[in-house]
Amino acid sequence: MKTVFLLISTFAISWRYADALNVVLAGGTGSIGSKLASRLSNHEVTILARNAFLAAAPSRVTEDFGWVGANFMKKNPHVRLRDWDGGDLLDIVGQDWLGWQDDVLKPADVVVNLVGGFTEQRVMACERLVRESLSLNKDALQITVSPTEEDLPNFSPGAQALKKERIKLCEDMVKSNCVNAICLRIESNHEDTGCDRIQAAIEDWREQV
């Protein structure tokens, strides 16, 4: 009986991951990213973090780097963290980020850009994702997620005109360079709806390919 149960369990696990996508979340340590990562439990999810060690620490050590926590990682075995440079080498300590492109982008089916802040660093991160994806895996679906113009102050107060320009620059960069590109605008107080839209975009694209 135990042998039969083991065979059934093994088959169930194999079937579950046979149809799994390899999804990369840049900026995935934020509120929307961590929520989306949990929802994508039938897929293999990699969250790009500027410091994966601190991101997985039991408690938050610093506000300078993203954090999901040890409990989150334990509850979501389909998620892994991977260091990357985020487009800005001046903010990186150590060399754990080296090779992230081959490790993460080459096998990716979907790349979701959730990098927030809307500073120049987001533009650099977007450029880095686009450039490396074109070099290694141009057919991957690129999804860029940004707030609506009305909700931008809720996500990131101040310098609204400049931040709107940066958002448009990132969207234009993805649409004009990537084979498969989707740009989504979401509302700050509707994170679940935002996650629904991202998941729907992924599933719609998968049905078409």
Residue pairs with C-beta under 8 A, 6 or more apart in sequence:
16 42
17 44
19 42
20 42
20 43
20 44
21 43
21 44
21 109
21 110
21 202
21 206
22 43
22 44
22 46
22 107
22 108
22 109
22 110
23 40
23 43
23 44
23 45
23 46
23 108
23 109
23 110
23 111
23 112
23 202
24 45
24 46
24 48
24 104
24 105
24 108
24 110
24 111
24 112
25 33
25 36
25 37
25 45
25 46
25 47
25 48
25 112
25 114
26 48
26 84
26 86
26 111
26 112
26 113
26 114
26 115
26 125
26 129
27 33
27 48
27 66
27 113
27 114
27 115
27 116
27 125
28 34
28 36
28 37
28 45
28 47
28 48
28 49
28 66
28 68
28 112
28 114
29 47
29 49
29 55
29 65
29 66
29 67
29 68
30 66
30 114
30 116
31 191
32 114
32 145
32 186
32 191
32 194
32 195
33 47
33 112
33 114
34 47
34 68
34 72
35 191
35 192
35 195
36 112
36 114
36 195
36 198
36 199
37 45
37 47
37 68
37 76
37 79
38 72
38 75
38 76
38 79
39 195
39 199
40 78
40 199
41 76
41 78
42 78
43 78
44 78
45 76
45 78
45 79
45 80
46 79
46 80
46 81
46 82
46 104
46 108
47 55
47 68
47 79
47 80
47 81
47 82
48 82
48 83
48 84
48 86
48 100
48 104
49 55
49 65
49 66
49 81
49 82
49 83
49 84
50 65
50 66
50 83
50 84
50 85
50 86
50 91
50 92
50 97
51 65
51 66
51 83
51 93
52 81
52 82
52 83
52 96
53 96
54 61
54 62
54 65
54 67
55 65
55 66
55 67
55 68
55 81
56 68
56 69
56 70
56 73
56 81
57 67
57 69
57 70
58 69
58 70
58 71
59 69
60 67
60 69
61 67
68 81
72 79
73 79
73 81
82 100
82 103
82 104
83 96
83 97
83 100
84 97
84 100
84 104
85 92
85 97
85 100
85 128
86 92
86 115
86 121
86 124
86 125
86 128
87 121
87 123
87 124
87 125
87 126
87 127
87 128
87 129
88 121
88 124
88 125
91 121
101 132
101 135
101 136
102 136
105 111
105 129
105 132
105 133
105 136
105 137
105 140
106 136
106 137
107 137
108 133
108 137
108 140
109 140
109 141
109 206
110 140
110 141
110 143
110 202
110 205
111 129
111 133
111 140
111 141
111 142
111 143
112 143
112 145
112 198
113 125
113 126
113 129
113 142
113 143
113 144
113 145
113 170
113 174
114 145
115 121
115 122
115 125
115 126
116 122
116 155
116 156
117 156
118 152
118 155
118 156
118 163
118 166
118 167
119 166
120 166
122 166
122 170
123 166
123 169
123 170
126 144
126 169
126 170
126 173
126 174
127 173
129 142
130 142
130 173
130 174
130 177
130 178
133 140
133 142
133 178
134 177
134 178
138 178
138 179
139 179
139 180
140 180
141 180
141 181
141 182
141 201
141 202
141 205
142 174
142 178
142 180
142 181
142 182
143 181
143 182
143 183
143 184
143 198
143 201
143 202
144 170
144 171
144 174
144 181
144 182
144 183
144 184
145 184
145 186
145 194
145 198
146 167
146 170
146 171
146 183
146 184
146 185
146 186
147 154
147 155
147 156
147 167
147 185
147 186
147 187
147 188
148 185
148 186
148 187
149 164
149 185
150 187
151 186
151 187
151 188
151 189
152 160
152 163
152 164
152 167
153 160
154 188
154 189
155 188
156 163
171 183
174 181
174 183
175 181
175 183
180 205
182 201
182 205
184 194
184 197
184 198
184 201
186 193
186 194
186 197
187 193
187 194
